[in-house]
Amino acid sequence: MIAVVSAPSGSDLNPVTSDHFLQVPTVPEDGRIEFVLAQPVTHDELVLALNAVVMQDGRLSGLSVIGTEPHPREFSPILRALSTARLEPGRLGASPVAVNMVWLLAHTTVKAKLPRTT
């Protein structure tokens, strides 16, 4: 308890919450997470709300799913990729900081209607 209270703001023990000065953590474009998110899914729409702390080195701690409907098989590859990958950490100025985050991942398939033939 004393270590958490005395830890500086933005450290792994005392993550910051988002504000307008914070550059939020991002997903590297060429990483495993991007690859998993680009894979086709069997449902036209998926929504996944996640909670985690992005540590100063980009690892995720305390990853959990927030109140979703079923489709756990669809979420498993995403959760595995997130639990082992590293994100670009949040930053205050040039310094990396731990950030408590909630993400909403959504996948929607848009299908065009075929033109009518008469």
N, CA, C and O atoms as a printed pandas DataFrame, in Angstrom:
     atom_number atom_name residue_name chain_id  residue_number  x_coord  y_coord  z_coord
0              1         N          MET        A               1    0.824   -1.194    0.000
1              2        CA          MET        A               1    0.000    0.000    0.000
2              3         C          MET        A               1    0.863    1.252    0.000
3              4         O          MET        A               1    0.592    2.197   -0.740
4              5         N          ILE        A               2    1.895    1.260    0.822
5              6        CA          ILE        A               2    2.773    2.429    0.900
6              7         C          ILE        A               2    3.510    2.624   -0.426
7              8         O          ILE        A               2    3.698    3.755   -0.874
8              9         N          ALA        A               3    3.930    1.516   -1.053
9             10        CA          ALA        A               3    4.641    1.608   -2.330
10            11         C          ALA        A               3    3.751    2.216   -3.404
11            12         O          ALA        A               3    4.214    3.023   -4.210
12            13         N          VAL        A               4    2.468    1.833   -3.422
13            14        CA          VAL        A               4    1.541    2.367   -4.422
14            15         C          VAL        A               4    1.300    3.848   -4.191
15            16         O          VAL        A               4    1.315    4.635   -5.138
16            17         N          VAL        A               5    1.078    4.232   -2.947
17            18        CA          VAL        A               5    0.808    5.637   -2.630
18            19         C          VAL        A               5    2.015    6.518   -2.936
19            20         O          VAL        A               5    1.856    7.647   -3.400
20            21         N          SER        A               6    3.222    6.011   -2.678
21            22        CA          SER        A               6    4.415    6.829   -2.891
22            23         C          SER        A               6    4.955    6.741   -4.321
23            24         O          SER        A               6    5.877    7.478   -4.670
24            25         N          ALA        A               7    4.401    5.856   -5.152
25            26        CA          ALA        A               7    4.871    5.713   -6.537
26            27         C          ALA        A               7    4.514    6.965   -7.332
27            28         O          ALA        A               7    3.424    7.512   -7.171
28            29         N          PRO        A               8    5.425    7.420   -8.188
29            30        CA          PRO        A               8    5.129    8.618   -8.989
30            31         C          PRO        A               8    3.989    8.368   -9.967
31            32         O          PRO        A               8    3.795    7.246  -10.435
32            33         N          SER        A               9    3.248    9.408  -10.266
33            34        CA          SER        A               9    2.149    9.314  -11.224
34            35         C          SER        A               9    2.690    8.878  -12.583
35            36         O          SER        A               9    3.675    9.426  -13.078
36            37         N          GLY        A              10    2.033    7.888  -13.173
37            38        CA          GLY        A              10    2.465    7.372  -14.463
38            39         C          GLY        A              10    3.383    6.175  -14.378
39            40         O          GLY        A              10    3.740    5.593  -15.402
40            41         N          SER        A              11    3.777    5.793  -13.154
41            42        CA          SER        A              11    4.603    4.595  -13.003
42            43         C          SER        A              11    3.708    3.368  -13.115
43            44         O          SER        A              11    2.483    3.486  -13.092
44            45         N          ASP        A              12    4.317    2.190  -13.236
45            46        CA          ASP        A              12    3.538    0.960  -13.352
46            47         C          ASP        A              12    2.652    0.727  -12.133
47            48         O          ASP        A              12    1.587    0.123  -12.261
48            49         N          LEU        A              13    3.066    1.193  -10.953
49            50        CA          LEU        A              13    2.256    1.034   -9.747
50            51         C          LEU        A              13    1.169    2.089   -9.615
51            52         O          LEU        A              13    0.223    1.906   -8.849
52            53         N          ASN        A              14    1.288    3.193  -10.352
53            54        CA          ASN        A              14    0.342    4.301  -10.241
54            55         C          ASN        A              14    0.029    4.859  -11.629
55            56         O          ASN        A              14    0.431    5.975  -11.955
56            57         N          PRO        A              15   -0.703    4.067  -12.462
57            58        CA          PRO        A              15   -0.973    4.522  -13.827
58            59         C          PRO        A              15   -1.843    5.772  -13.855
59            60         O          PRO        A              15   -2.644    6.013  -12.952
60            61         N          VAL        A              16   -1.670    6.556  -14.907
61            62        CA          VAL        A              16   -2.465    7.766  -15.078
62            63         C          VAL        A              16   -3.736    7.432  -15.845
63            64         O          VAL        A              16   -3.829    6.387  -16.489
64            65         N          THR        A              17   -4.703    8.323  -15.769
65            66        CA          THR        A              17   -5.888    8.221  -16.607
66            67         C          THR        A              17   -5.740    9.240  -17.726
67            68         O          THR        A              17   -4.963   10.189  -17.620
68            69         N          SER        A              18   -6.480    9.036  -18.779
69            70        CA          SER        A              18   -6.339    9.876  -19.967
70            71         C          SER        A              18   -6.769   11.310  -19.694
71            72         O          SER        A              18   -7.778   11.561  -19.035
72            73         N          ASP        A              19   -5.987   12.234  -20.210
73            74        CA          ASP        A              19   -6.369   13.645  -20.228
74            75         C          ASP        A              19   -5.819   14.262  -21.512
75            76         O          ASP        A              19   -5.202   13.556  -22.309
76            77         N          HIS        A              20   -6.022   15.539  -21.729
77            78        CA          HIS        A              20   -5.637   16.150  -23.001
78            79         C          HIS        A              20   -4.129   16.324  -23.166
79            80         O          HIS        A              20   -3.682   16.655  -24.264
80            81         N          PHE        A              21   -3.331   16.115  -22.125
81            82        CA          PHE        A              21   -1.881   16.203  -22.236
82            83         C          PHE        A              21   -1.254   14.844  -22.579
83            84         O          PHE        A              21   -0.082   14.780  -22.949
84            85         N          LEU        A              22   -2.005   13.796  -22.461
85            86        CA          LEU        A              22   -1.497   12.437  -22.617
86            87         C          LEU        A              22   -1.571   11.982  -24.070
87            88         O          LEU        A              22   -2.613   12.103  -24.714
88            89         N          GLN        A              23   -0.465   11.462  -24.578
89            90        CA          GLN        A              23   -0.480   10.759  -25.856
90            91         C          GLN        A              23   -0.814    9.317  -25.509
91            92         O          GLN        A              23   -0.014    8.633  -24.871
92            93         N          VAL        A              24   -1.985    8.849  -25.920
93            94        CA          VAL        A              24   -2.473    7.532  -25.504
94            95         C          VAL        A              24   -1.661    6.407  -26.141
95            96         O          VAL        A              24   -1.050    6.602  -27.191
96            97         N          PRO        A              25   -1.652    5.232  -25.513
97            98        CA          PRO        A              25   -0.966    4.079  -26.100
98            99         C          PRO        A              25   -1.564    3.740  -27.466
99           100         O          PRO        A              25   -2.752    3.954  -27.707
100          101         N          THR        A              26   -0.727    3.211  -28.349
101          102        CA          THR        A              26   -1.171    2.843  -29.681
102          103         C          THR        A              26   -0.720    1.431  -30.026
103          104         O          THR        A              26    0.200    0.888  -29.413
104          105         N          VAL        A              27   -1.381    0.852  -31.014
105          106        CA          VAL        A              27   -1.041   -0.480  -31.509
106          107         C          VAL        A              27   -0.020   -0.312  -32.626
107          108         O          VAL        A              27   -0.278    0.418  -33.583
108          109         N          PRO        A              28    1.144   -0.977  -32.527
109          110        CA          PRO        A              28    2.113   -0.889  -33.625
110          111         C          PRO        A              28    1.495   -1.413  -34.920
111          112         O          PRO        A              28    0.824   -2.445  -34.918
112          113         N          GLU        A              29    1.722   -0.704  -36.023
113          114        CA          GLU        A              29    1.087   -1.068  -37.293
114          115         C          GLU        A              29    1.594   -2.370  -37.883
115          116         O          GLU        A              29    0.870   -3.023  -38.634
116          117         N          ASP        A              30    2.804   -2.760  -37.568
117          118        CA          ASP        A              30    3.365   -3.956  -38.185
118          119         C          ASP        A              30    3.454   -5.135  -37.208
119          120         O          ASP        A              30    4.202   -6.085  -37.444
120          121         N          GLY        A              31    2.708   -5.073  -36.138
121          122        CA          GLY        A              31    2.820   -6.093  -35.109
122          123         C          GLY        A              31    1.768   -7.191  -35.209
123          124         O          GLY        A              31    0.944   -7.208  -36.123
124          125         N          ARG        A              32    1.820   -8.095  -34.256
125          126        CA          ARG        A              32    0.930   -9.246  -34.201
126          127         C          ARG        A              32   -0.529   -8.846  -33.996
127          128         O          ARG        A              32   -1.432   -9.472  -34.551
128          129         N          ILE        A              33   -0.756   -7.819  -33.212
129          130        CA          ILE        A              33   -2.130   -7.385  -32.945
130          131         C          ILE        A              33   -2.785   -6.919  -34.241
131          132         O          ILE        A              33   -3.925   -7.284  -34.527
132          133         N          GLU        A              34   -2.078   -6.125  -35.014
133          134        CA          GLU        A              34   -2.608   -5.634  -36.291
134          135         C          GLU        A              34   -2.966   -6.808  -37.203
135          136         O          GLU        A              34   -4.001   -6.788  -37.869
136          137         N          PHE        A              35   -2.110   -7.827  -37.230
137          138        CA          PHE        A              35   -2.360   -9.007  -38.053
138          139         C          PHE        A              35   -3.625   -9.726  -37.604
139          140         O          PHE        A              35   -4.454  -10.092  -38.438
140          141         N          VAL        A              36   -3.787   -9.933  -36.303
141          142        CA          VAL        A              36   -4.969  -10.633  -35.780
142          143         C          VAL        A              36   -6.234   -9.832  -36.051
143          144         O          VAL        A              36   -7.257  -10.406  -36.425
144          145         N          LEU        A              37   -6.185   -8.524  -35.871
145          146        CA          LEU        A              37   -7.369   -7.700  -36.106
146          147         C          LEU        A              37   -7.769   -7.665  -37.575
147          148         O          LEU        A              37   -8.933   -7.422  -37.891
148          149         N          ALA        A              38   -6.827   -7.905  -38.472
149          150        CA          ALA        A              38   -7.112   -7.881  -39.908
150          151         C          ALA        A              38   -7.702   -9.197  -40.417
151          152         O          ALA        A              38   -8.131   -9.266  -41.568
152          153         N          GLN        A              39   -7.732  -10.237  -39.589
153          154        CA          GLN        A              39   -8.249  -11.530  -40.018
154          155         C          GLN        A              39   -9.767  -11.477  -40.181
155          156         O          GLN        A              39  -10.446  -10.748  -39.458
156          157         N          PRO        A              40  -10.303  -12.256  -41.141
157          158        CA          PRO        A              40  -11.759  -12.284  -41.305
158          159         C          PRO        A              40  -12.432  -12.919  -40.088
159          160         O          PRO        A              40  -11.864  -13.789  -39.428
160          161         N          VAL        A              41  -13.637  -12.470  -39.812
161          162        CA          VAL        A              41  -14.422  -13.024  -38.706
162          163         C          VAL        A              41  -15.683  -13.651  -39.268
163          164         O          VAL        A              41  -16.093  -13.344  -40.388
164          165         N          THR        A              42  -16.301  -14.534  -38.486
165          166        CA          THR        A              42  -17.480  -15.247  -38.972
166          167         C          THR        A              42  -18.768  -14.465  -38.769
167          168         O          THR        A              42  -19.795  -14.812  -39.352
168          169         N          HIS        A              43  -18.735  -13.424  -37.959
169          170        CA          HIS        A              43  -19.931  -12.616  -37.711
170          171         C          HIS        A              43  -19.786  -11.279  -38.422
171          172         O          HIS        A              43  -18.677  -10.772  -38.585
172          173         N          ASP        A              44  -20.911  -10.712  -38.842
173          174        CA          ASP        A              44  -20.861   -9.410  -39.507
174          175         C          ASP        A              44  -20.462   -8.291  -38.550
175          176         O          ASP        A              44  -19.854   -7.303  -38.962
176          177         N          GLU        A              45  -20.807   -8.447  -37.270
177          178        CA          GLU        A              45  -20.471   -7.423  -36.293
178          179         C          GLU        A              45  -19.961   -8.052  -35.015
179          180         O          GLU        A              45  -20.549   -9.003  -34.499
180          181         N          LEU        A              46  -18.867   -7.517  -34.509
181          182        CA          LEU        A              46  -18.313   -7.904  -33.218
182          183         C          LEU        A              46  -17.963   -6.638  -32.458
183          184         O          LEU        A              46  -17.425   -5.692  -33.032
184          185         N          VAL        A              47  -18.264   -6.619  -31.177
185          186        CA          VAL        A              47  -17.875   -5.498  -30.331
186          187         C          VAL        A              47  -17.251   -6.091  -29.077
187          188         O          VAL        A              47  -17.824   -6.979  -28.447
188          189         N          LEU        A              48  -16.083   -5.596  -28.725
189          190        CA          LEU        A              48  -15.353   -6.104  -27.581
190          191         C          LEU        A              48  -14.849   -4.917  -26.765
191          192         O          LEU        A              48  -14.096   -4.087  -27.274
192          193         N          ALA        A              49  -15.261   -4.836  -25.506
193          194        CA          ALA        A              49  -14.775   -3.791  -24.608
194          195         C          ALA        A              49  -13.739   -4.415  -23.684
195          196         O          ALA        A              49  -13.982   -5.459  -23.078
196          197         N          LEU        A              50  -12.584   -3.767  -23.582
197          198        CA          LEU        A              50  -11.467   -4.285  -22.799
198          199         C          LEU        A              50  -11.000   -3.247  -21.793
199          200         O          LEU        A              50  -11.086   -2.043  -22.031
200          201         N          ASN        A              51  -10.506   -3.737  -20.664
201          202        CA          ASN        A              51   -9.908   -2.889  -19.651
202          203         C          ASN        A              51   -8.526   -3.447  -19.355
203          204         O          ASN        A              51   -8.369   -4.661  -19.220
204          205         N          ALA        A              52   -7.522   -2.586  -19.252
205          206        CA          ALA        A              52   -6.163   -3.012  -18.923
206          207         C          ALA        A              52   -5.325   -1.799  -18.557
207          208         O          ALA        A              52   -5.704   -0.658  -18.819
208          209         N          VAL        A              53   -4.185   -2.069  -17.948
209          210        CA          VAL        A              53   -3.177   -1.043  -17.733
210          211         C          VAL        A              53   -2.079   -1.293  -18.750
211          212         O          VAL        A              53   -1.532   -2.394  -18.818
212          213         N          VAL        A              54   -1.753   -0.280  -19.539
213          214        CA          VAL        A              54   -0.615   -0.352  -20.448
214          215         C          VAL        A              54    0.582    0.157  -19.651
215          216         O          VAL        A              54    0.659    1.335  -19.302
216          217         N          MET        A              55    1.517   -0.757  -19.369
217          218        CA          MET        A              55    2.678   -0.433  -18.544
218          219         C          MET        A              55    3.628    0.496  -19.300
219          220         O          MET        A              55    3.455    0.723  -20.497
220          221         N          GLN        A              56    4.616    1.023  -18.612
221          222        CA          GLN        A              56    5.578    1.941  -19.208
222          223         C          GLN        A              56    6.378    1.295  -20.340
223          224         O          GLN        A              56    6.860    1.995  -21.231
224          225         N          ASP        A              57    6.524   -0.033  -20.314
225          226        CA          ASP        A              57    7.256   -0.712  -21.390
226          227         C          ASP        A              57    6.324   -1.232  -22.482
227          228         O          ASP        A              57    6.788   -1.897  -23.409
228          229         N          GLY        A              58    5.012   -0.946  -22.400
229          230        CA          GLY        A              58    4.065   -1.338  -23.434
230          231         C          GLY        A              58    3.334   -2.650  -23.187
231          232         O          GLY        A              58    2.413   -2.988  -23.930
232          233         N          ARG        A              59    3.735   -3.408  -22.138
233          234        CA          ARG        A              59    3.019   -4.643  -21.825
234          235         C          ARG        A              59    1.654   -4.307  -21.221
235          236         O          ARG        A              59    1.457   -3.233  -20.654
236          237         N          LEU        A              60    0.712   -5.258  -21.356
237          238        CA          LEU        A              60   -0.601   -5.077  -20.747
238          239         C          LEU        A              60   -0.658   -5.826  -19.425
239          240         O          LEU        A              60   -0.158   -6.945  -19.311
240          241         N          SER        A              61   -1.262   -5.209  -18.447
241          242        CA          SER        A              61   -1.444   -5.825  -17.137
242          243         C          SER        A              61   -2.920   -5.777  -16.789
243          244         O          SER        A              61   -3.583   -4.765  -17.017
244          245         N          GLY        A              62   -3.435   -6.863  -16.237
245          246        CA          GLY        A              62   -4.830   -6.887  -15.795
246          247         C          GLY        A              62   -5.828   -6.841  -16.925
247          248         O          GLY        A              62   -6.906   -6.268  -16.766
248          249         N          LEU        A              63   -5.501   -7.434  -18.077
249          250        CA          LEU        A              63   -6.402   -7.427  -19.230
250          251         C          LEU        A              63   -7.685   -8.169  -18.892
251          252         O          LEU        A              63   -7.647   -9.319  -18.455
252          253         N          SER        A              64   -8.820   -7.513  -19.094
253          254        CA          SER        A              64  -10.111   -8.158  -18.853
254          255         C          SER        A              64  -11.139   -7.659  -19.856
255          256         O          SER        A              64  -11.051   -6.541  -20.364
256          257         N          VAL        A              65  -12.115   -8.519  -20.126
257          258        CA          VAL        A              65  -13.215   -8.189  -21.029
258          259         C          VAL        A              65  -14.334   -7.600  -20.190
259          260         O          VAL        A              65  -14.662   -8.117  -19.122
260          261         N          ILE        A              66  -14.913   -6.524  -20.676
261          262        CA          ILE        A              66  -16.001   -5.852  -19.964
262          263         C          ILE        A              66  -17.316   -6.244  -20.606
263          264         O          ILE        A              66  -17.526   -5.991  -21.793
264          265         N          GLY        A              67  -18.201   -6.856  -19.843
265          266        CA          GLY        A              67  -19.576   -7.173  -20.205
266          267         C          GLY        A              67  -19.896   -7.374  -21.670
267          268         O          GLY        A              67  -20.521   -6.505  -22.277
268          269         N          THR        A              68  -19.495   -8.479  -22.260
269          270        CA          THR        A              68  -19.798   -8.738  -23.659
270          271         C          THR        A              68  -20.829   -9.838  -23.789
271          272         O          THR        A              68  -21.047  -10.628  -22.869
272          273         N          GLU        A              69  -21.445   -9.871  -24.925
273          274        CA          GLU        A              69  -22.324  -10.975  -25.287
274          275         C          GLU        A              69  -21.445  -12.149  -25.696
275          276         O          GLU        A              69  -20.240  -11.970  -25.872
276          277         N          PRO        A              70  -22.005  -13.339  -25.852
277          278        CA          PRO        A              70  -21.190  -14.493  -26.253
278          279         C          PRO        A              70  -20.479  -14.287  -27.587
279          280         O          PRO        A              70  -20.799  -13.316  -28.271
280          281         N          HIS        A              71  -19.612  -15.064  -27.969
281          282        CA          HIS        A              71  -18.710  -15.162  -29.116
282          283         C          HIS        A              71  -17.289  -15.307  -28.598
283          284         O          HIS        A              71  -16.373  -14.720  -29.174
284          285         N          PRO        A              72  -17.071  -16.072  -27.527
285          286        CA          PRO        A              72  -15.725  -16.152  -26.959
286          287         C          PRO        A              72  -14.687  -16.696  -27.928
287          288         O          PRO        A              72  -13.518  -16.319  -27.841
288          289         N          ARG        A              73  -15.078  -17.569  -28.848
289          290        CA          ARG        A              73  -14.099  -18.091  -29.810
290          291         C          ARG        A              73  -13.576  -16.989  -30.705
291          292         O          ARG        A              73  -12.399  -16.991  -31.068
292          293         N          GLU        A              74  -14.431  -16.050  -31.064
293          294        CA          GLU        A              74  -14.007  -14.927  -31.894
294          295         C          GLU        A              74  -13.010  -14.045  -31.142
295          296         O          GLU        A              74  -12.109  -13.472  -31.755
296          297         N          PHE        A              75  -13.161  -13.932  -29.829
297          298        CA          PHE        A              75  -12.319  -13.041  -29.045
298          299         C          PHE        A              75  -10.994  -13.675  -28.655
299          300         O          PHE        A              75  -10.027  -12.957  -28.400
300          301         N          SER        A              76  -10.922  -14.994  -28.604
301          302        CA          SER        A              76   -9.724  -15.678  -28.115
302          303         C          SER        A              76   -8.448  -15.263  -28.841
303          304         O          SER        A              76   -7.465  -14.946  -28.171
304          305         N          PRO        A              77   -8.408  -15.247  -30.190
305          306        CA          PRO        A              77   -7.162  -14.830  -30.851
306          307         C          PRO        A              77   -6.763  -13.391  -30.518
307          308         O          PRO        A              77   -5.579  -13.083  -30.382
308          309         N          ILE        A              78   -7.753  -12.522  -30.389
309          310        CA          ILE        A              78   -7.467  -11.124  -30.061
310          311         C          ILE        A              78   -6.892  -11.021  -28.656
311          312         O          ILE        A              78   -5.901  -10.323  -28.440
312          313         N          LEU        A              79   -7.508  -11.717  -27.694
313          314        CA          LEU        A              79   -7.030  -11.672  -26.310
314          315         C          LEU        A              79   -5.636  -12.274  -26.188
315          316         O          LEU        A              79   -4.799  -11.745  -25.457
316          317         N          ARG        A              80   -5.373  -13.385  -26.902
317          318        CA          ARG        A              80   -4.034  -13.988  -26.876
318          319         C          ARG        A              80   -2.996  -13.023  -27.453
319          320         O          ARG        A              80   -1.914  -12.857  -26.890
320          321         N          ALA        A              81   -3.331  -12.394  -28.567
321          322        CA          ALA        A              81   -2.392  -11.457  -29.192
322          323         C          ALA        A              81   -2.106  -10.271  -28.267
323          324         O          ALA        A              81   -0.958   -9.851  -28.124
324          325         N          LEU        A              82   -3.143   -9.741  -27.648
325          326        CA          LEU        A              82   -2.956   -8.604  -26.745
326          327         C          LEU        A              82   -2.154   -8.979  -25.507
327          328         O          LEU        A              82   -1.331   -8.192  -25.039
328          329         N          SER        A              83   -2.387  -10.179  -24.970
329          330        CA          SER        A              83   -1.716  -10.557  -23.731
330          331         C          SER        A              83   -0.221  -10.803  -23.914
331          332         O          SER        A              83    0.527  -10.762  -22.937
332          333         N          THR        A              84    0.230  -11.057  -25.135
333          334        CA          THR        A              84    1.650  -11.330  -25.358
334          335         C          THR        A              84    2.363  -10.219  -26.124
335          336         O          THR        A              84    3.590  -10.237  -26.224
336          337         N          ALA        A              85    1.635   -9.270  -26.658
337          338        CA          ALA        A              85    2.242   -8.223  -27.484
338          339         C          ALA        A              85    2.617   -7.009  -26.643
339          340         O          ALA        A              85    2.264   -6.903  -25.469
340          341         N          ARG        A              86    3.326   -6.122  -27.268
341          342        CA          ARG        A              86    3.649   -4.839  -26.637
342          343         C          ARG        A              86    3.073   -3.713  -27.485
343          344         O          ARG        A              86    3.187   -3.708  -28.711
344          345         N          LEU        A              87    2.465   -2.779  -26.810
345          346        CA          LEU        A              87    1.940   -1.591  -27.473
346          347         C          LEU        A              87    2.967   -0.473  -27.365
347          348         O          LEU        A              87    3.927   -0.569  -26.601
348          349         N          GLU        A              88    2.761    0.566  -28.123
349          350        CA          GLU        A              88    3.544    1.787  -27.904
350          351         C          GLU        A              88    2.959    2.401  -26.633
351          352         O          GLU        A              88    1.762    2.688  -26.594
352          353         N          PRO        A              89    3.768    2.612  -25.593
353          354        CA          PRO        A              89    3.202    3.098  -24.328
354          355         C          PRO        A              89    2.679    4.527  -24.450
355          356         O          PRO        A              89    3.018    5.260  -25.380
356          357         N          GLY        A              90    1.843    4.898  -23.481
357          358        CA          GLY        A              90    1.394    6.276  -23.401
358          359         C          GLY        A              90    2.569    7.179  -23.074
359          360         O          GLY        A              90    3.576    6.725  -22.530
360          361         N          ARG        A              91    2.446    8.432  -23.397
361          362        CA          ARG        A              91    3.543    9.376  -23.142
362          363         C          ARG        A              91    2.989   10.695  -22.621
363          364         O          ARG        A              91    1.963   11.196  -23.081
364          365         N          LEU        A              92    3.703   11.231  -21.655
365          366        CA          LEU        A              92    3.513   12.609  -21.219
366          367         C          LEU        A              92    4.795   13.318  -21.608
367          368         O          LEU        A              92    5.839   13.095  -20.996
368          369         N          GLY        A              93    4.726   14.165  -22.612
369          370        CA          GLY        A              93    5.946   14.725  -23.182
370          371         C          GLY        A              93    6.725   13.602  -23.840
371          372         O          GLY        A              93    6.176   12.869  -24.663
372          373         N          ALA        A              94    7.990   13.454  -23.492
373          374        CA          ALA        A              94    8.819   12.389  -24.054
374          375         C          ALA        A              94    8.890   11.162  -23.153
375          376         O          ALA        A              94    9.489   10.154  -23.529
376          377         N          SER        A              95    8.293   11.234  -21.982
377          378        CA          SER        A              95    8.417   10.149  -21.010
378          379         C          SER        A              95    7.291    9.131  -21.144
379          380         O          SER        A              95    6.120    9.511  -21.190
380          381         N          PRO        A              96    7.631    7.823  -21.208
381          382        CA          PRO        A              96    6.589    6.799  -21.224
382          383         C          PRO        A              96    5.937    6.710  -19.845
383          384         O          PRO        A              96    6.610    6.788  -18.816
384          385         N          VAL        A              97    4.604    6.543  -19.847
385          386        CA          VAL        A              97    3.860    6.429  -18.592
386          387         C          VAL        A              97    2.909    5.244  -18.679
387          388         O          VAL        A              97    2.453    4.883  -19.764
388          389         N          ALA        A              98    2.613    4.643  -17.534
389          390        CA          ALA        A              98    1.596    3.607  -17.463
390          391         C          ALA        A              98    0.232    4.284  -17.502
391          392         O          ALA        A              98    0.027    5.330  -16.886
392          393         N          VAL        A              99   -0.705    3.668  -18.241
393          394        CA          VAL        A              99   -2.018    4.281  -18.434
394          395         C          VAL        A              99   -3.097    3.231  -18.209
395          396         O          VAL        A              99   -3.026    2.130  -18.754
396          397         N          ASN        A             100   -4.094    3.577  -17.406
397          398        CA          ASN        A             100   -5.264    2.727  -17.229
398          399         C          ASN        A             100   -6.214    3.026  -18.376
399          400         O          ASN        A             100   -6.682    4.156  -18.517
400          401         N          MET        A             101   -6.505    2.011  -19.208
401          402        CA          MET        A             101   -7.269    2.237  -20.434
402          403         C          MET        A             101   -8.507    1.348  -20.522
403          404         O          MET        A             101   -8.538    0.247  -19.973
404          405         N          VAL        A             102   -9.499    1.833  -21.205
405          406        CA          VAL        A             102  -10.649    1.044  -21.643
406          407         C          VAL        A             102  -10.701    1.206  -23.158
407          408         O          VAL        A             102  -10.721    2.326  -23.669
408          409         N          TRP        A             103  -10.724    0.072  -23.877
409          410        CA          TRP        A             103  -10.783    0.090  -25.340
410          411         C          TRP        A             103  -12.098   -0.488  -25.799
411          412         O          TRP        A             103  -12.660   -1.372  -25.151
412          413         N          LEU        A             104  -12.577   -0.002  -26.891
413          414        CA          LEU        A             104  -13.724   -0.582  -27.565
414          415         C          LEU        A             104  -13.253   -0.990  -28.951
415          416         O          LEU        A             104  -12.970   -0.138  -29.794
416          417         N          LEU        A             105  -13.170   -2.294  -29.184
417          418        CA          LEU        A             105  -12.813   -2.824  -30.491
418          419         C          LEU        A             105  -14.105   -3.214  -31.190
419          420         O          LEU        A             105  -14.937   -3.917  -30.617
420          421         N          ALA        A             106  -14.271   -2.767  -32.403
421          422        CA          ALA        A             106  -15.485   -3.083  -33.152
422          423         C          ALA        A             106  -15.121   -3.523  -34.561
423          424         O          ALA        A             106  -14.221   -2.966  -35.189
424          425         N          HIS        A             107  -15.831   -4.523  -35.041
425          426        CA          HIS        A             107  -15.665   -4.993  -36.412
426          427         C          HIS        A             107  -17.047   -5.016  -37.050
427          428         O          HIS        A             107  -17.968   -5.644  -36.527
428          429         N          THR        A             108  -17.190   -4.335  -38.171
429          430        CA          THR        A             108  -18.446   -4.312  -38.897
430          431         C          THR        A             108  -18.169   -4.637  -40.358
431          432         O          THR        A             108  -17.276   -4.054  -40.974
432          433         N          THR        A             109  -18.927   -5.556  -40.899
433          434        CA          THR        A             109  -18.824   -5.892  -42.317
434          435         C          THR        A             109  -19.924   -5.161  -43.061
435          436         O          THR        A             109  -21.100   -5.285  -42.722
436          437         N          VAL        A             110  -19.545   -4.404  -44.068
437          438        CA          VAL        A             110  -20.508   -3.668  -44.878
438          439         C          VAL        A             110  -20.600   -4.373  -46.228
439          440         O          VAL        A             110  -19.592   -4.581  -46.903
440          441         N          LYS        A             111  -21.812   -4.734  -46.609
441          442        CA          LYS        A             111  -22.033   -5.422  -47.878
442          443         C          LYS        A             111  -22.888   -4.538  -48.781
443          444         O          LYS        A             111  -23.910   -3.994  -48.360
444          445         N          ALA        A             112  -22.454   -4.409  -50.013
445          446        CA          ALA        A             112  -23.204   -3.606  -50.976
446          447         C          ALA        A             112  -24.407   -4.397  -51.476
447          448         O          ALA        A             112  -24.352   -5.619  -51.609
448          449         N          LYS        A             113  -25.476   -3.691  -51.746
449          450        CA          LYS        A             113  -26.652   -4.331  -52.341
450          451         C          LYS        A             113  -26.410   -4.502  -53.837
451          452         O          LYS        A             113  -25.817   -3.642  -54.488
452          453         N          LEU        A             114  -26.869   -5.599  -54.353
453          454        CA          LEU        A             114  -26.778   -5.812  -55.786
454          455         C          LEU        A             114  -27.786   -4.923  -56.495
455          456         O          LEU        A             114  -28.898   -4.740  -56.001
456          457         N          PRO        A             115  -27.416   -4.364  -57.653
457          458        CA          PRO        A             115  -28.382   -3.504  -58.368
458          459         C          PRO        A             115  -29.551   -4.351  -58.874
459          460         O          PRO        A             115  -29.394   -5.525  -59.212
460          461         N          ARG        A             116  -30.686   -3.740  -58.913
461          462        CA          ARG        A             116  -31.884   -4.428  -59.422
462          463         C          ARG        A             116  -31.794   -4.559  -60.934
463          464         O          ARG        A             116  -31.357   -3.642  -61.630
464          465         N          THR        A             117  -32.205   -5.686  -61.412
465          466        CA          THR        A             117  -32.283   -5.866  -62.854
466          467         C          THR        A             117  -33.748   -5.983  -63.220
467          468         O          THR        A             117  -34.508   -6.680  -62.547
468          469         N          THR        A             118  -34.139   -5.319  -64.258
469          470        CA          THR        A             118  -35.555   -5.362  -64.664
470          471         C          THR        A             118  -35.721   -5.934  -66.033
471          472         O          THR        A             118  -36.845   -6.041  -66.525
